[in-house]
Amino acid sequence: MDGIELLADYIRRGAASQAQLARDVECSESHLSLVLARKRGLSAALAKRLSNVTGVPMRELRPDLAEVMREAAE
């Protein structure tokens, strides 16, 4: 399962409704819906907030960030 699937599973399990999760991470429900449908990209800031709220690791939500952070450290 990738990060988006893990977020969808978080909602399906009833941990939070999509509307509640959107409020918790301070984004609109429509934006979160587009992210979950893979029609909108996931910003680093939103990925971090989603990770903090859901426990889904950042590396699952934005695998590309690990490479960016590694390159920045070099």
C-alpha positions in Angstrom: 0.0 0.0 0.0 1.3 3.5 -0.8 0.7 6.6 1.3 -2.6 7.6 -0.5 -4.0 4.1 0.0 -3.0 4.3 3.7 -4.9 7.6 4.1 -8.0 6.1 2.4 -7.7 3.1 4.7 -7.5 5.5 7.7 -10.8 7.0 6.6 -12.4 3.6 5.8 -11.5 2.3 9.2 -13.5 5.1 10.7 -10.5 6.8 12.4 -12.0 10.1 11.0 -14.3 11.1 8.3 -12.9 12.7 5.2 -14.4 16.0 6.4 -12.9 15.7 9.9 -9.5 14.8 8.5 -9.6 17.8 6.2 -10.4 20.0 9.2 -7.7 18.4 11.3 -5.1 19.1 8.7 -6.4 22.5 7.8 -7.3 21.9 4.2 -10.6 21.9 2.4 -12.5 18.7 2.0 -12.6 19.1 -1.7 -8.8 19.4 -1.9 -8.3 16.3 0.3 -10.8 14.5 -2.0 -8.7 15.4 -5.0 -5.5 14.2 -3.3 -7.2 10.9 -2.4 -8.4 10.5 -6.0 -4.8 11.3 -7.2 -6.0 14.3 -9.2 -4.0 16.7 -7.1 -0.5 16.5 -5.8 0.4 16.4 -2.2 2.5 19.4 -1.0 5.2 18.7 1.5 3.4 20.9 4.1 0.1 19.0 3.8 1.9 15.7 3.7 3.6 16.6 7.1 0.2 17.6 8.6 -1.4 14.4 7.3 1.5 12.3 8.7 1.2 14.0 12.1 -2.6 13.4 12.3 -2.8 9.9 10.8 0.5 8.4 11.7 1.2 7.5 8.1 4.9 8.1 7.6 6.1 11.0 5.5 8.2 8.6 3.4 5.0 6.8 2.4 3.1 10.0 1.5 6.0 11.7 -0.3 8.8 9.2 -1.1 10.5 11.9 -3.2 11.2 14.0 -0.2 13.7 11.6 1.2 15.8 12.0 -1.9 15.5 15.8 -1.8 16.5 15.9 1.9 19.4 13.6 1.2 20.6 15.8 -1.7 20.3 18.9 0.4 22.4 17.4 3.2 25.3 16.7 0.7 
